[in-house]
Amino acid sequence: MGSWGTLGPALLSLVGVALGAGGSLFGQYLVSRASTRQLEVQESAAHRAELKDAVLKFVRIALQVEKVVLTRSDASGTAADSELRQLIDDLWLAQAEIDLAARSEPLRGATYRYAFRLAEAARGEIADASALRGPQVQFMDAAYGDMWPGHRRADGDPTTPQ
């Protein structure tokens, strides 16, 4: 019993130190995990903001192209053609911005296809505006999917479950 009286407190001290160290390591692990999650959330928000700006710029230019293409007359002048060429150049630059900012290949592809269809319309190869709606919808769906992965876009029907 004499040796247990001396060894007992020493062993209990070692067990206390081991539990303390384990608790400290576990606490640091939890803090690290929370910091990592917070960084991921911040990076995701920054990506969304950057991509949103690029998407809005692209949409603004795309709508200008559509407006010019759909309202031009057969006797369009040099000034209108020059304006349209500049808009198409701006459209391709905006497409490149999205190409750089996008995280997903579906968004890159949908942006390219929509820009290509708009360029075709600008060249007079597409006369019907409805031919632009499919690529436009695919682009918007892909943009939403890139900004909010895993979330479905609302379809506008409140009775449809999400």
Disulfide bonds with the S-S distance in Angstrom:
none
